[in-house]
Amino acid sequence: MSSADFSKLCDHYNPCEQIIIFLRSWFLGLFVRVAILSSGGKDSASAWWWAICQGWDVEFLVTMCVTSGDSMMFQVPGTGIVEHQARLAGVEWICLETDGSEDTEIDDLEVGIKSLGIDALVTGALRSDYQKSKIERMCHRLGIISYNPLWHQSPQNHLTDLVSNGFGVMITSVACEGLDHTWIGKILDNESLSQLIDLSDQFRFNVDGEGGEYETIVISGPHFNGHIQIDGQVKWYGRRGELIIDSVSLSLDG
């Protein structure tokens, strides 16, 4: 961990707590049990891969399953895919239900995380100060460390890294000018990523979808023992659209 990363990590802690975190972070390089807060999309998949590359023991994928259809903090559509990702990686999936209320959703996460006995929680937060600060304060209360490895990473570099590392990133919904129905169900590769970058420049939307311009699920990756097959229908509503998933199956390697 760089000194800059450590400084950001300790923003919410007093000096004594910072010393404890430093010592724990040093030992974490030798042994650490972590959970990944995962929605099934590209950002949490990238954060998951980052944790594996640290040599850490990823024991749980934790998904907030929103029952109301709306949430200030957590992705709602497509999160059921995480169960299948977990099976391909041999990781336990934890589904924590929440009604998505702004007042209680972080409490619902905290209750679930508290019982796992982990050392750290890893998230795919990119630029949402609201989400990042709430999760950091929760981890502080639980005495565990919050890692946000993608925080303020270059959006273009983030997407390029995903493609170059063999992640199968499928776009499942679009909701901005410049992205039409043909993008729904598309899997990002070098060609489509180049097109996406050009369109984001032309129509001035966030190329990484951070503003809700599009949503993704990850159907394959370097940490999966196979890939996920999706069958579904494209629904188009005039200016936005989504993939309605009819069935999901797993194709195992070997």
C-alpha positions as CSV (number, residue, x, y, z in Angstrom):
1,M,0.0,0.0,0.0
2,S,1.4,3.4,-1.0
3,S,1.6,6.3,1.5
4,A,-1.0,8.1,-0.5
5,D,-3.4,5.1,-0.3
6,F,-2.7,4.8,3.4
7,S,-3.5,8.5,3.9
8,K,-6.8,8.2,2.1
9,L,-7.6,5.0,4.1
10,C,-7.1,6.8,7.4
11,D,-9.2,9.8,6.7
12,H,-11.9,8.8,9.2
13,Y,-9.6,7.5,12.0
14,N,-7.8,9.1,15.0
15,P,-4.0,8.7,15.3
16,C,-4.2,5.6,17.6
17,E,-6.6,3.9,15.3
18,Q,-4.3,4.8,12.3
19,I,-1.4,2.9,14.0
20,I,-3.6,-0.1,14.5
21,I,-4.8,0.1,10.8
22,F,-1.2,0.4,9.6
23,L,-0.2,-2.7,11.5
24,R,-3.2,-4.6,10.4
25,S,-2.6,-3.6,6.8
26,W,1.0,-4.8,7.0
27,F,-0.2,-8.2,8.3
28,L,-3.0,-8.3,5.7
29,G,-0.4,-8.9,3.1
30,L,0.3,-12.2,4.8
31,F,-3.2,-13.3,5.7
32,V,-6.5,-11.6,5.2
33,R,-10.1,-12.7,4.9
34,V,-12.2,-10.3,2.8
35,A,-15.7,-9.9,1.5
36,I,-16.5,-8.2,-1.8
37,L,-19.5,-6.0,-2.0
38,S,-20.8,-7.1,-5.4
39,S,-23.6,-6.1,-7.7
40,G,-22.5,-8.4,-10.4
41,G,-21.3,-5.5,-12.6
42,K,-17.9,-4.5,-14.0
43,D,-16.8,-2.4,-11.0
44,S,-17.3,-4.9,-8.3
45,A,-15.8,-7.6,-10.5
46,S,-12.7,-5.5,-11.0
47,A,-12.4,-4.8,-7.3
48,W,-12.8,-8.6,-6.7
49,W,-9.9,-9.3,-9.1
50,W,-7.8,-6.7,-7.4
51,A,-8.2,-8.4,-4.0
52,I,-7.2,-11.7,-5.5
53,C,-4.1,-10.2,-7.0
54,Q,-3.1,-9.0,-3.5
55,G,-3.0,-12.7,-2.5
56,W,-6.0,-12.2,-0.2
57,D,-8.6,-14.9,0.7
58,V,-11.9,-13.8,-0.8
59,E,-14.4,-15.7,1.2
60,F,-17.7,-14.0,0.4
61,L,-19.5,-12.1,-2.3
62,V,-22.0,-9.9,-0.5
63,T,-25.0,-8.5,-2.5
64,M,-27.6,-6.1,-1.3
65,C,-30.8,-7.5,-2.7
66,V,-33.1,-4.5,-2.9
67,T,-36.8,-5.5,-2.5
68,S,-38.3,-2.1,-3.3
69,G,-36.8,-1.6,-6.7
70,D,-34.9,1.6,-5.8
71,S,-31.8,2.5,-3.7
72,M,-29.6,5.5,-3.2
73,M,-26.5,3.3,-2.6
74,F,-26.8,-0.1,-4.3
75,Q,-27.4,-1.3,-7.8
76,V,-30.8,-2.9,-8.3
77,P,-31.1,-4.6,-11.7
78,G,-29.2,-7.8,-12.5
79,T,-27.8,-8.5,-9.1
80,G,-29.0,-12.1,-9.1
81,I,-26.1,-12.8,-11.5
82,V,-23.7,-12.7,-8.5
83,E,-24.9,-16.1,-7.3
84,H,-23.7,-17.6,-10.6
85,Q,-20.4,-15.7,-10.5
86,A,-19.8,-17.1,-7.0
87,R,-20.4,-20.6,-8.2
88,L,-17.9,-20.2,-11.0
89,A,-15.3,-18.9,-8.5
90,G,-16.0,-21.2,-5.6
91,V,-16.9,-18.4,-3.3
92,E,-19.9,-18.2,-0.9
93,W,-22.6,-15.8,-1.9
94,I,-24.4,-13.8,0.7
95,C,-27.7,-12.0,-0.2
96,L,-28.7,-9.4,2.3
97,E,-32.2,-8.0,1.8
98,T,-33.0,-4.3,2.2
99,D,-36.0,-2.2,1.2
100,G,-33.6,0.4,-0.1
101,S,-34.6,3.1,2.4
102,E,-31.9,5.7,2.7
103,D,-32.3,5.6,6.5
104,T,-31.8,1.8,6.9
105,E,-30.0,0.3,4.0
106,I,-26.5,0.8,5.4
107,D,-27.7,-0.7,8.7
108,D,-29.0,-3.8,6.8
109,L,-25.5,-4.2,5.3
110,E,-23.8,-3.7,8.7
111,V,-25.8,-6.4,10.4
112,G,-24.9,-8.9,7.6
113,I,-21.2,-8.0,7.5
114,K,-20.8,-8.1,11.3
115,S,-21.5,-11.9,11.3
116,L,-18.9,-12.8,8.7
117,G,-15.7,-12.4,10.8
118,I,-13.8,-10.7,8.0
119,D,-10.8,-8.4,8.1
120,A,-11.7,-6.1,5.3
121,L,-14.5,-5.2,2.9
122,V,-13.6,-4.4,-0.7
123,T,-15.9,-2.3,-2.9
124,G,-16.0,-1.1,-6.5
125,A,-16.8,2.5,-5.7
126,L,-15.6,4.8,-8.4
127,R,-16.6,8.4,-7.6
128,S,-19.7,8.3,-5.3
129,D,-18.6,10.1,-2.1
130,Y,-22.0,9.2,-0.6
131,Q,-21.5,5.5,-1.0
132,K,-17.8,5.5,-0.1
133,S,-18.1,7.6,3.1
134,K,-21.1,5.6,4.4
135,I,-19.3,2.3,3.9
136,E,-16.1,3.6,5.5
137,R,-18.0,4.8,8.6
138,M,-19.7,1.4,8.8
139,C,-16.4,-0.5,8.6
140,H,-15.0,1.9,11.2
141,R,-17.8,0.9,13.6
142,L,-17.1,-2.8,12.8
143,G,-13.4,-2.5,13.3
144,I,-12.6,-3.7,9.8
145,I,-10.9,-2.0,6.9
146,S,-12.6,-0.6,3.8
147,Y,-10.8,-0.8,0.5
148,N,-11.9,1.0,-2.6
149,P,-9.2,0.2,-5.2
150,L,-11.0,1.8,-8.2
151,W,-11.5,5.2,-6.4
152,H,-11.0,8.0,-8.9
153,Q,-9.3,5.7,-11.4
154,S,-9.3,6.9,-15.0
155,P,-12.6,5.7,-16.5
156,Q,-10.9,4.8,-19.8
157,N,-8.1,3.0,-18.2
158,H,-10.6,1.1,-16.0
159,L,-12.5,-0.2,-19.0
160,T,-9.3,-0.9,-21.0
161,D,-8.0,-3.0,-18.1
162,L,-11.2,-5.0,-17.9
163,V,-11.1,-5.9,-21.6
164,S,-7.3,-6.6,-21.7
165,N,-7.6,-8.9,-18.6
166,G,-10.3,-11.0,-20.2
167,F,-13.4,-9.9,-18.4
168,G,-16.6,-10.5,-20.3
169,V,-18.6,-7.3,-19.6
170,M,-22.1,-7.4,-21.0
171,I,-24.2,-4.2,-21.2
172,T,-27.6,-4.9,-19.9
173,S,-29.3,-1.5,-20.0
174,V,-28.8,1.9,-21.6
175,A,-30.3,5.2,-20.6
176,C,-28.5,8.1,-22.4
177,E,-28.3,9.8,-25.7
178,G,-25.8,8.1,-27.9
179,L,-26.5,4.6,-26.8
180,D,-29.3,2.8,-28.7
181,H,-30.9,-0.6,-28.5
182,T,-27.9,-2.2,-30.3
183,W,-25.8,-1.8,-27.3
184,I,-28.0,-4.0,-25.1
185,G,-26.5,-7.4,-24.7
186,K,-23.2,-6.3,-26.3
187,I,-20.0,-7.7,-24.7
188,L,-17.2,-5.2,-24.6
189,D,-14.1,-5.9,-26.7
190,N,-11.4,-3.7,-28.1
191,E,-13.6,-2.6,-31.0
192,S,-16.8,-1.9,-29.1
193,L,-14.8,-0.1,-26.3
194,S,-13.3,2.2,-28.9
195,Q,-16.8,2.9,-30.2
196,L,-18.0,3.6,-26.7
197,I,-15.2,6.0,-26.0
198,D,-15.9,7.9,-29.2
199,L,-19.6,8.1,-28.4
200,S,-19.0,9.3,-24.9
201,D,-16.9,12.1,-26.3
202,Q,-19.5,13.0,-28.9
203,F,-22.5,12.9,-26.6
204,R,-20.7,13.9,-23.4
205,F,-21.7,11.0,-21.2
206,N,-19.6,9.1,-18.6
207,V,-17.8,6.4,-20.5
208,D,-17.7,4.2,-17.4
209,G,-21.5,4.5,-16.9
210,E,-21.0,6.1,-13.4
211,G,-23.9,8.4,-14.0
212,G,-26.3,5.6,-14.8
213,E,-25.8,5.8,-18.6
214,Y,-25.6,2.0,-18.7
215,E,-25.5,-1.0,-16.5
216,T,-23.4,-4.2,-16.9
217,I,-23.0,-7.7,-15.7
218,V,-19.8,-9.8,-15.9
219,I,-20.2,-13.2,-17.5
220,S,-16.6,-14.3,-17.6
221,G,-13.3,-13.4,-16.1
222,P,-9.8,-14.6,-15.2
223,H,-11.0,-15.7,-11.8
224,F,-14.0,-17.8,-13.2
225,N,-13.8,-21.5,-13.9
226,G,-16.1,-21.1,-16.9
227,H,-18.6,-18.5,-18.1
228,I,-22.2,-17.5,-17.7
229,Q,-24.6,-18.0,-20.6
230,I,-27.5,-15.5,-20.8
231,D,-30.7,-15.8,-22.8
232,G,-33.0,-12.9,-22.8
233,Q,-35.0,-10.3,-24.7
234,V,-34.2,-6.7,-25.4
235,K,-37.0,-4.2,-24.3
236,W,-36.8,-0.7,-25.8
237,Y,-38.8,2.1,-24.3
238,G,-38.1,4.9,-26.7
239,R,-35.0,6.5,-25.2
240,R,-33.8,3.7,-22.9
241,G,-33.9,0.0,-22.8
242,E,-32.9,-3.1,-20.9
243,L,-32.2,-6.8,-21.3
244,I,-34.9,-9.0,-19.7
245,I,-33.1,-12.1,-18.7
246,D,-35.1,-15.3,-19.3
247,S,-32.6,-17.9,-18.3
248,V,-29.0,-18.3,-17.0
249,S,-26.8,-21.3,-17.3
250,L,-23.1,-22.1,-16.5
251,S,-20.6,-23.5,-18.9
252,L,-17.6,-24.9,-17.0
253,D,-14.1,-25.0,-18.2
254,G,-12.6,-28.4,-18.9
